[in-house]
């Protein structure tokens, strides 16, 4: 975690994307420690699908999938 904090302070990104599926507690701990938005692979994929969803049904399916994470 210390290494991530040093790197984040050096680069100053808007968001950090992890190539792992994070537990909600891990996401919360990282976000509060690093003071920035943390996104895991699964959340990123759902975010992309949400932005591109055209129908009301697909939008609801994505919201359901996000609630199940």
N, CA, C and O atoms as a CHARMM CRD file, in Angstrom:
* protein
*
  276
    1    1 UNK  N      0.82800  -1.18600   0.00000 PROA 1      0.00000
    2    1 UNK  CA     0.00000   0.00000   0.00000 PROA 1      0.00000
    3    1 UNK  C      0.86900   1.24300   0.00000 PROA 1      0.00000
    4    1 UNK  O      0.53100   2.23200  -0.65100 PROA 1      0.00000
    5    2 UNK  N      1.95700   1.21100   0.70400 PROA 2      0.00000
    6    2 UNK  CA     2.87900   2.35200   0.75700 PROA 2      0.00000
    7    2 UNK  C      3.43100   2.65900  -0.62900 PROA 2      0.00000
    8    2 UNK  O      3.56800   3.81900  -1.01500 PROA 2      0.00000
    9    3 UNK  N      3.74400   1.60100  -1.37000 PROA 3      0.00000
   10    3 UNK  CA     4.26600   1.76800  -2.72400 PROA 3      0.00000
   11    3 UNK  C      3.21900   2.42800  -3.62400 PROA 3      0.00000
   12    3 UNK  O      3.54400   3.30800  -4.42200 PROA 3      0.00000
   13    4 UNK  N      1.95000   1.99300  -3.49000 PROA 4      0.00000
   14    4 UNK  CA     0.86700   2.58400  -4.27800 PROA 4      0.00000
   15    4 UNK  C      0.68300   4.05600  -3.93500 PROA 4      0.00000
   16    4 UNK  O      0.44200   4.87900  -4.81800 PROA 4      0.00000
   17    5 UNK  N      0.79500   4.38200  -2.66700 PROA 5      0.00000
   18    5 UNK  CA     0.62100   5.76900  -2.23100 PROA 5      0.00000
   19    5 UNK  C      1.72300   6.65900  -2.81300 PROA 5      0.00000
   20    5 UNK  O      1.44700   7.75900  -3.29300 PROA 5      0.00000
   21    6 UNK  N      2.96600   6.18400  -2.77000 PROA 6      0.00000
   22    6 UNK  CA     4.08200   6.97200  -3.31700 PROA 6      0.00000
   23    6 UNK  C      3.91400   7.18400  -4.81700 PROA 6      0.00000
   24    6 UNK  O      4.13400   8.28500  -5.32100 PROA 6      0.00000
   25    7 UNK  N      3.52500   6.12900  -5.52600 PROA 7      0.00000
   26    7 UNK  CA     3.34400   6.22400  -6.96400 PROA 7      0.00000
   27    7 UNK  C      2.18000   7.16500  -7.30000 PROA 7      0.00000
   28    7 UNK  O      2.28100   7.97100  -8.22500 PROA 7      0.00000
   29    8 UNK  N      1.08700   7.06400  -6.55700 PROA 8      0.00000
   30    8 UNK  CA    -0.06800   7.93500  -6.79800 PROA 8      0.00000
   31    8 UNK  C      0.27800   9.39700  -6.53000 PROA 8      0.00000
   32    8 UNK  O     -0.17100  10.28000  -7.26100 PROA 8      0.00000
   33    9 UNK  N      1.06700   9.66200  -5.49800 PROA 9      0.00000
   34    9 UNK  CA     1.47300  11.03300  -5.20900 PROA 9      0.00000
   35    9 UNK  C      2.39800  11.58800  -6.29000 PROA 9      0.00000
   36    9 UNK  O      2.38000  12.78400  -6.58200 PROA 9      0.00000
   37   10 UNK  N      3.19300  10.72000  -6.86900 PROA 10     0.00000
   38   10 UNK  CA     4.12700  11.15000  -7.90900 PROA 10     0.00000
   39   10 UNK  C      3.40500  11.43500  -9.23200 PROA 10     0.00000
   40   10 UNK  O      3.65400  12.45700  -9.87000 PROA 10     0.00000
   41   11 UNK  N      2.51700  10.53200  -9.63600 PROA 11     0.00000
   42   11 UNK  CA     1.84100  10.64300 -10.92600 PROA 11     0.00000
   43   11 UNK  C      0.60100  11.54000 -10.84900 PROA 11     0.00000
   44   11 UNK  O      0.28500  12.24400 -11.80800 PROA 11     0.00000
   45   12 UNK  N     -0.09200  11.51500  -9.72400 PROA 12     0.00000
   46   12 UNK  CA    -1.32900  12.28000  -9.50100 PROA 12     0.00000
   47   12 UNK  C     -2.42100  11.94000 -10.52600 PROA 12     0.00000
   48   12 UNK  O     -2.88300  12.82700 -11.24400 PROA 12     0.00000
   49   13 UNK  N     -2.83800  10.67300 -10.60400 PROA 13     0.00000
   50   13 UNK  CA    -3.90200  10.29800 -11.54500 PROA 13     0.00000
   51   13 UNK  C     -5.28200  10.70400 -11.01200 PROA 13     0.00000
   52   13 UNK  O     -5.44200  10.95900  -9.81900 PROA 13     0.00000
   53   14 UNK  N     -6.26000  10.76100 -11.89500 PROA 14     0.00000
   54   14 UNK  CA    -7.64000  11.04200 -11.49900 PROA 14     0.00000
   55   14 UNK  C     -8.30000   9.79400 -10.91800 PROA 14     0.00000
   56   14 UNK  O     -9.14400   9.87600 -10.02500 PROA 14     0.00000
   57   15 UNK  N     -7.89800   8.64600 -11.43900 PROA 15     0.00000
   58   15 UNK  CA    -8.48400   7.37100 -11.02000 PROA 15     0.00000
   59   15 UNK  C     -7.40700   6.29000 -11.12500 PROA 15     0.00000
   60   15 UNK  O     -6.48500   6.39000 -11.93400 PROA 15     0.00000
   61   16 UNK  N     -7.54000   5.26100 -10.29500 PROA 16     0.00000
   62   16 UNK  CA    -6.64000   4.10500 -10.36300 PROA 16     0.00000
   63   16 UNK  C     -7.49100   2.90000 -10.72200 PROA 16     0.00000
   64   16 UNK  O     -8.50800   2.63800 -10.08100 PROA 16     0.00000
   65   17 UNK  N     -7.07500   2.16800 -11.74700 PROA 17     0.00000
   66   17 UNK  CA    -7.80200   0.98900 -12.20400 PROA 17     0.00000
   67   17 UNK  C     -6.97400  -0.25000 -11.86500 PROA 17     0.00000
   68   17 UNK  O     -5.81500  -0.36700 -12.26600 PROA 17     0.00000
   69   18 UNK  N     -7.58700  -1.17000 -11.12100 PROA 18     0.00000
   70   18 UNK  CA    -6.92000  -2.41800 -10.74900 PROA 18     0.00000
   71   18 UNK  C     -7.36800  -3.53500 -11.67700 PROA 18     0.00000
   72   18 UNK  O     -8.54900  -3.63600 -12.00800 PROA 18     0.00000
   73   19 UNK  N     -6.44000  -4.36200 -12.09100 PROA 19     0.00000
   74   19 UNK  CA    -6.74000  -5.49200 -12.95900 PROA 19     0.00000
   75   19 UNK  C     -7.10700  -6.71600 -12.12700 PROA 19     0.00000
   76   19 UNK  O     -6.82500  -7.84900 -12.51800 PROA 19     0.00000
   77   20 UNK  N     -7.71600  -6.48900 -11.01600 PROA 20     0.00000
   78   20 UNK  CA    -8.19100  -7.53600 -10.11300 PROA 20     0.00000
   79   20 UNK  C     -9.61100  -7.17700  -9.70900 PROA 20     0.00000
   80   20 UNK  O    -10.00400  -6.01200  -9.78300 PROA 20     0.00000
   81   21 UNK  N    -10.37300  -8.15500  -9.28700 PROA 21     0.00000
   82   21 UNK  CA   -11.69100  -7.87000  -8.73600 PROA 21     0.00000
   83   21 UNK  C    -11.49600  -7.58900  -7.25300 PROA 21     0.00000
   84   21 UNK  O    -11.03800  -8.44900  -6.50100 PROA 21     0.00000
   85   22 UNK  N    -11.84700  -6.38300  -6.84500 PROA 22     0.00000
   86   22 UNK  CA   -11.66400  -5.96600  -5.46000 PROA 22     0.00000
   87   22 UNK  C    -12.93300  -6.19200  -4.65700 PROA 22     0.00000
   88   22 UNK  O    -14.04400  -6.01600  -5.15700 PROA 22     0.00000
   89   23 UNK  N    -12.75000  -6.58100  -3.41300 PROA 23     0.00000
   90   23 UNK  CA   -13.88300  -6.65700  -2.48900 PROA 23     0.00000
   91   23 UNK  C    -14.28200  -5.21800  -2.14600 PROA 23     0.00000
   92   23 UNK  O    -13.45200  -4.31300  -2.21600 PROA 23     0.00000
   93   24 UNK  N    -15.53700  -5.00700  -1.78000 PROA 24     0.00000
   94   24 UNK  CA   -15.95300  -3.64800  -1.41700 PROA 24     0.00000
   95   24 UNK  C    -15.09800  -3.03300  -0.30300 PROA 24     0.00000
   96   24 UNK  O    -14.81400  -1.83500  -0.32500 PROA 24     0.00000
   97   25 UNK  N    -14.69700  -3.84300   0.65300 PROA 25     0.00000
   98   25 UNK  CA   -13.85600  -3.31800   1.73800 PROA 25     0.00000
   99   25 UNK  C    -12.47800  -2.91500   1.22500 PROA 25     0.00000
  100   25 UNK  O    -11.91700  -1.91400   1.67200 PROA 25     0.00000
  101   26 UNK  N    -11.92700  -3.69400   0.28300 PROA 26     0.00000
  102   26 UNK  CA   -10.63900  -3.34600  -0.30200 PROA 26     0.00000
  103   26 UNK  C    -10.74000  -2.03900  -1.08900 PROA 26     0.00000
  104   26 UNK  O     -9.86500  -1.17800  -0.99800 PROA 26     0.00000
  105   27 UNK  N    -11.81300  -1.90300  -1.85700 PROA 27     0.00000
  106   27 UNK  CA   -12.01700  -0.68800  -2.63300 PROA 27     0.00000
  107   27 UNK  C    -12.13100   0.51100  -1.69700 PROA 27     0.00000
  108   27 UNK  O    -11.51400   1.54900  -1.94000 PROA 27     0.00000
  109   28 UNK  N    -12.90700   0.37700  -0.64300 PROA 28     0.00000
  110   28 UNK  CA   -13.08100   1.46700   0.31400 PROA 28     0.00000
  111   28 UNK  C    -11.75900   1.83500   0.98400 PROA 28     0.00000
  112   28 UNK  O    -11.41700   3.01300   1.07900 PROA 28     0.00000
  113   29 UNK  N    -11.01800   0.83500   1.44700 PROA 29     0.00000
  114   29 UNK  CA    -9.74300   1.09400   2.11900 PROA 29     0.00000
  115   29 UNK  C     -8.74400   1.77600   1.19300 PROA 29     0.00000
  116   29 UNK  O     -8.06200   2.71800   1.59600 PROA 29     0.00000
  117   30 UNK  N     -8.65800   1.30700  -0.03500 PROA 30     0.00000
  118   30 UNK  CA    -7.74300   1.93500  -1.00200 PROA 30     0.00000
  119   30 UNK  C     -8.16700   3.37300  -1.31300 PROA 30     0.00000
  120   30 UNK  O     -7.33600   4.28000  -1.34000 PROA 30     0.00000
  121   31 UNK  N     -9.45500   3.56900  -1.54300 PROA 31     0.00000
  122   31 UNK  CA    -9.94700   4.91000  -1.88100 PROA 31     0.00000
  123   31 UNK  C     -9.73000   5.88400  -0.72600 PROA 31     0.00000
  124   31 UNK  O     -9.35600   7.03500  -0.95100 PROA 31     0.00000
  125   32 UNK  N     -9.95900   5.44200   0.48700 PROA 32     0.00000
  126   32 UNK  CA    -9.77900   6.35200   1.62400 PROA 32     0.00000
  127   32 UNK  C     -8.30200   6.60000   1.92100 PROA 32     0.00000
  128   32 UNK  O     -7.93900   7.69200   2.35800 PROA 32     0.00000
  129   33 UNK  N     -7.46200   5.62300   1.69600 PROA 33     0.00000
  130   33 UNK  CA    -6.03000   5.79100   1.93700 PROA 33     0.00000
  131   33 UNK  C     -5.38400   6.65700   0.86300 PROA 33     0.00000
  132   33 UNK  O     -4.60700   7.56200   1.17100 PROA 33     0.00000
  133   34 UNK  N     -5.70500   6.37900  -0.39200 PROA 34     0.00000
  134   34 UNK  CA    -5.08100   7.09500  -1.51000 PROA 34     0.00000
  135   34 UNK  C     -5.81000   8.38800  -1.85900 PROA 34     0.00000
  136   34 UNK  O     -5.29300   9.20100  -2.62400 PROA 34     0.00000
  137   35 UNK  N     -7.00500   8.58500  -1.30500 PROA 35     0.00000
  138   35 UNK  CA    -7.79800   9.80200  -1.52800 PROA 35     0.00000
  139   35 UNK  C     -8.10400  10.03200  -3.01000 PROA 35     0.00000
  140   35 UNK  O     -7.97700  11.14700  -3.51500 PROA 35     0.00000
  141   36 UNK  N     -8.51000   8.95600  -3.70000 PROA 36     0.00000
  142   36 UNK  CA    -8.90600   9.06100  -5.09600 PROA 36     0.00000
  143   36 UNK  C     -9.82700   7.91200  -5.45700 PROA 36     0.00000
  144   36 UNK  O     -9.99400   6.96600  -4.68700 PROA 36     0.00000
  145   37 UNK  N    -10.42300   8.00600  -6.64000 PROA 37     0.00000
  146   37 UNK  CA   -11.36100   7.00300  -7.10300 PROA 37     0.00000
  147   37 UNK  C    -10.61500   5.73000  -7.50000 PROA 37     0.00000
  148   37 UNK  O     -9.61700   5.78100  -8.22000 PROA 37     0.00000
  149   38 UNK  N    -11.11100   4.58900  -7.02000 PROA 38     0.00000
  150   38 UNK  CA   -10.52800   3.28900  -7.33200 PROA 38     0.00000
  151   38 UNK  C    -11.56800   2.48200  -8.11000 PROA 38     0.00000
  152   38 UNK  O    -12.72000   2.37300  -7.69000 PROA 38     0.00000
  153   39 UNK  N    -11.15500   1.92200  -9.23900 PROA 39     0.00000
  154   39 UNK  CA   -12.05300   1.12800 -10.07100 PROA 39     0.00000
  155   39 UNK  C    -11.38600  -0.21000 -10.32900 PROA 39     0.00000
  156   39 UNK  O    -10.20500  -0.26700 -10.67100 PROA 39     0.00000
  157   40 UNK  N    -12.14900  -1.29300 -10.16500 PROA 40     0.00000
  158   40 UNK  CA   -11.59100  -2.60100 -10.52200 PROA 40     0.00000
  159   40 UNK  C    -12.07600  -2.98000 -11.91600 PROA 40     0.00000
  160   40 UNK  O    -12.89400  -2.28200 -12.51400 PROA 40     0.00000
  161   41 UNK  N    -11.56800  -4.07600 -12.41600 PROA 41     0.00000
  162   41 UNK  CA   -11.84800  -4.49200 -13.79500 PROA 41     0.00000
  163   41 UNK  C    -13.34600  -4.67800 -14.03800 PROA 41     0.00000
  164   41 UNK  O    -13.87300  -4.23400 -15.05800 PROA 41     0.00000
  165   42 UNK  N    -14.02200  -5.33000 -13.10700 PROA 42     0.00000
  166   42 UNK  CA   -15.44500  -5.60900 -13.26000 PROA 42     0.00000
  167   42 UNK  C    -16.27200  -4.31400 -13.30600 PROA 42     0.00000
  168   42 UNK  O    -17.18100  -4.18400 -14.12600 PROA 42     0.00000
  169   43 UNK  N    -15.95900  -3.37900 -12.44000 PROA 43     0.00000
  170   43 UNK  CA   -16.66900  -2.09700 -12.41800 PROA 43     0.00000
  171   43 UNK  C    -16.42100  -1.30000 -13.69300 PROA 43     0.00000
  172   43 UNK  O    -17.32700  -0.64800 -14.21300 PROA 43     0.00000
  173   44 UNK  N    -15.19800  -1.35700 -14.19000 PROA 44     0.00000
  174   44 UNK  CA   -14.86400  -0.64900 -15.42400 PROA 44     0.00000
  175   44 UNK  C    -15.65300  -1.19900 -16.60200 PROA 44     0.00000
  176   44 UNK  O    -16.17300  -0.43400 -17.41400 PROA 44     0.00000
  177   45 UNK  N    -15.74400  -2.49900 -16.69800 PROA 45     0.00000
  178   45 UNK  CA   -16.49100  -3.12500 -17.79400 PROA 45     0.00000
  179   45 UNK  C    -17.95700  -2.72300 -17.72800 PROA 45     0.00000
  180   45 UNK  O    -18.55900  -2.39800 -18.75200 PROA 45     0.00000
  181   46 UNK  N    -18.53700  -2.74300 -16.52600 PROA 46     0.00000
  182   46 UNK  CA   -19.93800  -2.35200 -16.38800 PROA 46     0.00000
  183   46 UNK  C    -20.14200  -0.87000 -16.70300 PROA 46     0.00000
  184   46 UNK  O    -21.17100  -0.48800 -17.26100 PROA 46     0.00000
  185   47 UNK  N    -19.18200  -0.05400 -16.35300 PROA 47     0.00000
  186   47 UNK  CA   -19.25100   1.37000 -16.67000 PROA 47     0.00000
  187   47 UNK  C    -19.26200   1.59900 -18.18100 PROA 47     0.00000
  188   47 UNK  O    -20.02100   2.42700 -18.68500 PROA 47     0.00000
  189   48 UNK  N    -18.42200   0.86600 -18.89200 PROA 48     0.00000
  190   48 UNK  CA   -18.36400   0.97400 -20.35500 PROA 48     0.00000
  191   48 UNK  C    -19.69100   0.53300 -20.97200 PROA 48     0.00000
  192   48 UNK  O    -20.22700   1.20400 -21.85400 PROA 48     0.00000
  193   49 UNK  N    -20.21800  -0.60300 -20.50200 PROA 49     0.00000
  194   49 UNK  CA   -21.49900  -1.07200 -21.01300 PROA 49     0.00000
  195   49 UNK  C    -22.61100  -0.07600 -20.71200 PROA 49     0.00000
  196   49 UNK  O    -23.49300   0.14100 -21.54200 PROA 49     0.00000
  197   50 UNK  N    -22.57400   0.52400 -19.54200 PROA 50     0.00000
  198   50 UNK  CA   -23.60400   1.49200 -19.17100 PROA 50     0.00000
  199   50 UNK  C    -23.59000   2.70500 -20.10100 PROA 50     0.00000
  200   50 UNK  O    -24.64300   3.19000 -20.51300 PROA 50     0.00000
  201   51 UNK  N    -22.41700   3.18100 -20.42000 PROA 51     0.00000
  202   51 UNK  CA   -22.30700   4.34300 -21.31300 PROA 51     0.00000
  203   51 UNK  C    -22.80900   4.04500 -22.71600 PROA 51     0.00000
  204   51 UNK  O    -23.31200   4.93000 -23.40900 PROA 51     0.00000
  205   52 UNK  N    -22.66700   2.79000 -23.13000 PROA 52     0.00000
  206   52 UNK  CA   -23.05100   2.42400 -24.49700 PROA 52     0.00000
  207   52 UNK  C    -24.43100   1.78900 -24.59100 PROA 52     0.00000
  208   52 UNK  O    -24.88700   1.47900 -25.69200 PROA 52     0.00000
  209   53 UNK  N    -25.10100   1.59000 -23.47100 PROA 53     0.00000
  210   53 UNK  CA   -26.41800   0.95000 -23.51000 PROA 53     0.00000
  211   53 UNK  C    -27.42300   1.87200 -24.18800 PROA 53     0.00000
  212   53 UNK  O    -27.47200   3.07200 -23.91700 PROA 53     0.00000
  213   54 UNK  N    -28.21700   1.29200 -25.06700 PROA 54     0.00000
  214   54 UNK  CA   -29.16700   2.08500 -25.83500 PROA 54     0.00000
  215   54 UNK  C    -30.59500   1.90900 -25.34400 PROA 54     0.00000
  216   54 UNK  O    -31.36100   2.87100 -25.29700 PROA 54     0.00000
  217   55 UNK  N    -30.94800   0.70400 -24.98600 PROA 55     0.00000
  218   55 UNK  CA   -32.33200   0.45900 -24.59600 PROA 55     0.00000
  219   55 UNK  C    -32.51200   0.58100 -23.08500 PROA 55     0.00000
  220   55 UNK  O    -31.55800   0.48500 -22.31300 PROA 55     0.00000
  221   56 UNK  N    -33.73600   0.79000 -22.70000 PROA 56     0.00000
  222   56 UNK  CA   -34.06400   0.90000 -21.27700 PROA 56     0.00000
  223   56 UNK  C    -33.80200  -0.43500 -20.57500 PROA 56     0.00000
  224   56 UNK  O    -33.33500  -0.46400 -19.43600 PROA 56     0.00000
  225   57 UNK  N    -34.10700  -1.53800 -21.26400 PROA 57     0.00000
  226   57 UNK  CA   -33.90500  -2.86800 -20.69500 PROA 57     0.00000
  227   57 UNK  C    -32.42100  -3.13900 -20.42800 PROA 57     0.00000
  228   57 UNK  O    -32.06500  -3.65700 -19.37000 PROA 57     0.00000
  229   58 UNK  N    -31.56800  -2.79500 -21.37600 PROA 58     0.00000
  230   58 UNK  CA   -30.13200  -3.02700 -21.16900 PROA 58     0.00000
  231   58 UNK  C    -29.59700  -2.15900 -20.03800 PROA 58     0.00000
  232   58 UNK  O    -28.73000  -2.58600 -19.27500 PROA 58     0.00000
  233   59 UNK  N    -30.11400  -0.94300 -19.93500 PROA 59     0.00000
  234   59 UNK  CA   -29.69700  -0.05500 -18.85400 PROA 59     0.00000
  235   59 UNK  C    -30.07900  -0.64800 -17.49700 PROA 59     0.00000
  236   59 UNK  O    -29.29400  -0.58700 -16.55100 PROA 59     0.00000
  237   60 UNK  N    -31.28200  -1.22100 -17.40000 PROA 60     0.00000
  238   60 UNK  CA   -31.72200  -1.85200 -16.15000 PROA 60     0.00000
  239   60 UNK  C    -30.89300  -3.09700 -15.81700 PROA 60     0.00000
  240   60 UNK  O    -30.59300  -3.35400 -14.65100 PROA 60     0.00000
  241   61 UNK  N    -30.52800  -3.86400 -16.84000 PROA 61     0.00000
  242   61 UNK  CA   -29.70800  -5.05600 -16.61500 PROA 61     0.00000
  243   61 UNK  C    -28.33500  -4.67700 -16.08000 PROA 61     0.00000
  244   61 UNK  O    -27.79000  -5.37000 -15.22100 PROA 61     0.00000
  245   62 UNK  N    -27.77900  -3.59400 -16.57700 PROA 62     0.00000
  246   62 UNK  CA   -26.47400  -3.13100 -16.11100 PROA 62     0.00000
  247   62 UNK  C    -26.57600  -2.64200 -14.67300 PROA 62     0.00000
  248   62 UNK  O    -25.69400  -2.92100 -13.86100 PROA 62     0.00000
  249   63 UNK  N    -27.63900  -1.91700 -14.34900 PROA 63     0.00000
  250   63 UNK  CA   -27.84600  -1.45300 -12.96900 PROA 63     0.00000
  251   63 UNK  C    -27.97500  -2.64300 -12.01300 PROA 63     0.00000
  252   63 UNK  O    -27.45700  -2.60700 -10.89700 PROA 63     0.00000
  253   64 UNK  N    -28.66300  -3.68900 -12.45300 PROA 64     0.00000
  254   64 UNK  CA   -28.79900  -4.89300 -11.63800 PROA 64     0.00000
  255   64 UNK  C    -27.43800  -5.54800 -11.41400 PROA 64     0.00000
  256   64 UNK  O    -27.12200  -5.96300 -10.30000 PROA 64     0.00000
  257   65 UNK  N    -26.64200  -5.64000 -12.46400 PROA 65     0.00000
  258   65 UNK  CA   -25.30900  -6.23900 -12.34400 PROA 65     0.00000
  259   65 UNK  C    -24.42000  -5.39600 -11.41000 PROA 65     0.00000
  260   65 UNK  O    -23.64900  -5.95600 -10.63000 PROA 65     0.00000
  261   66 UNK  N    -24.52000  -4.07300 -11.48000 PROA 66     0.00000
  262   66 UNK  CA   -23.73500  -3.21500 -10.60500 PROA 66     0.00000
  263   66 UNK  C    -24.16800  -3.38100  -9.15000 PROA 66     0.00000
  264   66 UNK  O    -23.33300  -3.32700  -8.24600 PROA 66     0.00000
  265   67 UNK  N    -25.45000  -3.58100  -8.91900 PROA 67     0.00000
  266   67 UNK  CA   -25.95000  -3.75900  -7.54800 PROA 67     0.00000
  267   67 UNK  C    -25.50400  -5.09500  -6.97000 PROA 67     0.00000
  268   67 UNK  O    -25.39200  -5.22800  -5.75200 PROA 67     0.00000
  269   68 UNK  N    -25.24800  -6.08200  -7.81300 PROA 68     0.00000
  270   68 UNK  CA   -24.84100  -7.40000  -7.34100 PROA 68     0.00000
  271   68 UNK  C    -23.36400  -7.49900  -7.03800 PROA 68     0.00000
  272   68 UNK  O    -22.91700  -8.48800  -6.45700 PROA 68     0.00000
  273   69 UNK  N    -22.60200  -6.49900  -7.41800 PROA 69     0.00000
  274   69 UNK  CA   -21.15400  -6.52100  -7.15700 PROA 69     0.00000
  275   69 UNK  C    -20.91000  -6.34100  -5.68200 PROA 69     0.00000
  276   69 UNK  O    -19.75900  -6.32900  -5.24400 PROA 69     0.00000
